[in-house]
Amino acid sequence: MNMITKVLLAAVAYLCSFLGQAQQFDGGIATYQTKTTVDMNGWGGRQMSEQMKKQIAERMKSRLEKTYTLAFNKDESIYEEVEKLEAPGQGGGMRFMGGGFSQGGIYKNIGDNLYARENDLMGKAFLVKDSLNKLDWKLEKESKMIGQYAAFKATAIRKIEPNAFTAMRRRRNAENDSTAVAKEPTEETITAWYTPQIPVSQGPDEYWGLPGLILEVNAGRTVILCTKIVINPKEGLEIDQPDKGKEISRKDYEAVVAEKTKEMAERFSNGRGGPGGRRN
């Protein structure tokens, strides 16, 4: 019996069992581990020694490897980072010109085509509210087992939309290499693995829209992998729509972040401030 046959049999068996208990399905909680690698050369790393790159990568590890939970039902989900204790000296959140930058959980309502997230920027609360980002998924023939779940492959092409941070990186690249900006890709392939055994169109982060819960995503330098699923948990399934902060669209919020990033870059270039704010 080959792998594809095993995966299909597992999916059919579980689906039959699931359908038999469909009336009891209230939702579930999935745990995901994420890992992101950084292109050190893209941040002026060409001038760094390999030892320095290694030291920086090790310091950034806690920020690039995180754990999240996705509480979900048929229509709604909330994707939140699992808080953990910071090592001494690390501090929490991103320092931004003497202020703070933090993001709340990602709320998705598929029935209402609604995305919502509470963000804090330099002490000001924003409620980013917009329609869901939708990918044009292509269902592939490949399959594999992820834990006890039969997973099937799907791919989508996504444009790489420039933001304040990528713009800053491009400026750095241009200073070091006049051809660097031209070499940067303008789109990327998203690869996802979903399981029909849990027939909800939900997924981690902003990903959704497949005929089953998304268990794994590979996007650029980021990998998101589901490590645990609890169906109909006794507690923890509350899915509350974010409602605090000044309501703003994605586009307008990105403009605010871009402006603050520009101010931060100017302060750094003028030598009048750093990650902790102005120096006296």
C-alpha positions in Angstrom: 0.0 0.0 0.0 1.6 3.3 -1.1 1.6 6.6 0.8 -1.2 8.2 -1.3 -3.5 5.3 -0.6 -2.7 5.4 3.1 -3.5 9.1 3.2 -6.7 8.7 1.3 -7.9 5.9 3.5 -7.0 7.8 6.7 -8.9 10.9 5.4 -12.0 8.8 4.4 -12.1 6.9 7.7 -11.7 10.1 9.8 -14.2 12.0 7.7 -16.9 9.3 8.2 -16.3 9.4 11.9 -16.4 13.2 12.0 -19.6 13.3 10.0 -21.2 10.9 12.4 -20.4 13.3 15.2 -21.0 16.5 13.2 -23.8 17.7 15.4 -21.4 17.8 18.4 -18.8 19.9 16.7 -18.4 23.2 18.5 -14.9 24.1 17.3 -11.3 23.4 18.2 -8.0 24.8 19.3 -4.9 24.2 17.2 -1.3 25.0 18.3 1.2 26.2 15.8 5.0 26.6 15.9 6.5 29.3 13.6 10.1 29.7 12.5 11.5 32.6 10.3 14.9 32.9 8.9 16.5 36.2 8.2 18.6 37.2 5.1 21.4 38.9 7.0 22.9 40.2 3.7 19.7 42.1 3.1 20.3 44.2 6.2 23.9 45.1 5.5 25.2 41.7 6.5 27.7 41.7 3.7 30.0 43.8 5.9 29.6 41.4 8.9 31.8 38.5 9.8 30.2 35.1 10.0 30.7 35.0 13.7 28.8 38.3 14.1 26.0 37.0 11.9 25.8 33.9 14.0 25.6 35.9 17.3 22.9 38.2 15.9 20.9 35.2 14.6 21.1 33.6 18.1 19.9 36.8 19.8 17.0 37.0 17.4 16.0 33.4 17.8 13.4 34.0 20.5 11.7 36.6 18.2 11.8 34.4 15.1 10.5 31.1 16.7 7.1 31.5 18.3 4.1 29.5 19.4 0.5 30.4 18.5 -2.9 29.1 19.1 -5.9 29.2 16.7 -9.3 28.9 18.4 -11.8 28.2 15.6 -15.2 27.2 14.6 -16.9 27.0 11.2 -17.1 30.8 10.7 -14.8 32.5 13.2 -11.2 32.2 14.4 -8.7 34.1 16.5 -4.9 33.5 16.1 -2.9 34.6 19.2 0.7 34.3 20.3 1.3 32.3 23.4 3.0 34.6 25.9 6.3 33.4 27.4 8.7 34.8 29.9 11.5 37.0 28.4 15.1 36.2 29.2 16.8 39.0 31.3 17.7 42.0 29.1 15.5 41.0 26.2 12.5 43.1 26.9 9.1 42.8 25.3 7.8 44.0 22.0 9.6 46.2 19.4 11.0 49.5 20.6 9.9 52.3 18.3 11.3 55.8 18.9 10.9 55.6 22.6 7.4 54.1 22.3 6.1 50.6 21.8 4.8 48.5 18.9 2.7 45.5 19.6 0.0 43.5 17.8 -3.0 41.6 19.1 -4.5 38.4 17.8 -5.8 38.0 14.2 -9.5 37.7 14.1 -11.2 36.2 11.0 -14.9 35.9 10.3 -15.3 34.0 7.0 -19.1 34.4 7.0 -18.9 38.2 7.2 -15.6 38.5 5.2 -14.1 40.4 8.2 -10.5 40.8 9.4 -9.8 42.6 12.7 -6.7 43.2 14.8 -5.9 45.4 17.8 -2.5 47.1 17.4 -0.6 49.5 19.7 1.7 52.0 18.1 3.6 54.3 20.4 1.0 54.2 23.0 -1.9 54.7 20.7 -4.5 51.9 20.1 -5.7 51.1 16.6 -8.4 48.7 15.5 -7.3 47.5 12.1 -10.5 46.4 10.4 -10.9 45.3 6.8 -12.0 42.5 4.4 -10.2 39.3 4.4 -7.2 38.8 2.2 -8.1 36.0 -0.2 -5.6 33.8 -2.1 -6.4 32.0 -5.4 -5.5 28.5 -4.1 -4.6 25.7 -6.5 -5.3 22.3 -5.1 -2.4 19.9 -5.9 -2.3 16.1 -6.0 0.4 15.7 -3.4 -0.4 14.5 0.1 1.3 13.5 3.3 0.5 12.7 7.0 1.0 15.5 9.5 0.7 13.7 12.8 -2.5 11.7 12.6 -4.1 13.9 9.9 -4.1 13.3 6.2 -2.9 16.5 4.6 -3.2 17.7 1.0 -1.1 20.3 -0.8 -2.3 23.7 -2.1 -0.4 26.5 -3.6 -1.0 30.2 -4.4 1.0 33.1 -5.9 1.0 36.2 -3.8 2.3 39.6 -4.6 5.0 40.9 -2.2 3.5 44.2 -1.2 6.2 46.7 0.0 5.8 48.0 3.5 7.7 50.4 5.7 10.2 47.8 6.8 10.9 46.4 3.4 11.3 49.9 2.0 13.9 50.6 4.7 15.8 47.4 3.8 15.7 48.3 0.1 17.2 51.6 0.8 20.0 49.9 2.7 20.5 47.4 -0.2 20.6 50.2 -2.8 23.4 51.9 -0.8 25.5 48.7 -0.8 24.5 47.3 -4.3 22.9 49.4 -7.0 21.4 46.2 -8.5 20.0 44.8 -5.3 16.5 46.4 -5.5 16.1 45.1 -9.1 17.0 41.6 -7.9 14.3 41.5 -5.2 11.3 39.3 -6.1 7.9 40.9 -6.6 5.8 37.8 -5.8 6.2 34.6 -3.9 4.6 31.1 -3.9 2.7 30.1 -0.8 2.5 26.4 -0.1 -0.1 25.1 2.4 -1.1 21.7 3.6 -4.7 21.3 4.7 -6.8 18.4 6.2 -10.3 17.6 5.1 -10.6 15.6 8.3 -11.4 18.9 10.0 -13.8 20.5 7.4 -13.5 24.1 8.3 -12.0 26.8 6.0 -9.7 28.2 8.7 -6.0 28.5 9.2 -3.1 30.2 11.0 -2.2 33.9 10.6 -4.2 35.4 7.7 -4.4 32.1 5.8 -7.8 30.5 5.1 -10.0 29.4 2.2 -9.2 25.7 1.7 -11.5 22.8 2.1 -10.1 21.8 5.5 -8.1 23.2 8.4 -4.6 24.4 7.3 -2.0 22.6 9.2 1.2 23.9 7.6 2.3 26.9 5.6 5.5 27.7 3.8 5.7 31.4 2.8 9.0 33.0 1.9 11.3 32.6 4.9 8.5 31.6 7.3 7.3 28.1 8.2 4.1 27.6 10.3 3.4 24.0 11.5 0.5 22.7 13.6 1.8 20.5 16.5 -1.5 19.9 18.4 -5.3 20.0 17.8 -8.0 19.7 20.4 -11.6 19.3 19.1 -14.4 20.5 21.3 -12.2 21.6 24.2 -13.8 22.0 27.6 -12.3 25.5 27.9 -10.4 28.2 25.9 -12.7 28.3 22.8 -13.8 31.9 23.4 -13.6 33.8 20.1 -14.2 37.5 20.7 -14.1 40.0 18.0 -11.5 42.8 18.7 -13.2 46.1 19.4 -10.7 48.4 21.1 -8.9 51.3 19.4 -9.3 53.8 16.6 -10.9 52.0 13.7 -8.7 52.1 10.6 -8.3 50.2 7.3 -5.2 48.2 6.5 -4.1 50.7 3.9 -4.4 53.7 6.2 -2.7 51.9 9.1 0.2 50.9 6.9 0.5 54.6 6.0 0.8 55.5 9.7 3.4 52.9 10.3 5.4 54.1 7.2 5.4 57.6 8.5 6.6 56.6 12.0 9.3 54.3 10.4 10.5 57.3 8.3 10.7 59.4 11.4 12.6 56.7 13.2 15.1 56.3 10.3 15.7 60.1 10.2 16.4 60.1 13.9 18.9 57.3 13.6 20.6 58.9 10.5 20.9 62.2 12.4 22.4 60.5 15.5 19.6 61.9 17.7 18.1 58.8 18.9 18.1 55.0 19.1 15.9 52.1 19.8 15.3 53.5 23.3 14.5 57.0 22.2 16.3 60.3 22.3 19.8 60.4 23.9 20.6 63.5 26.0 
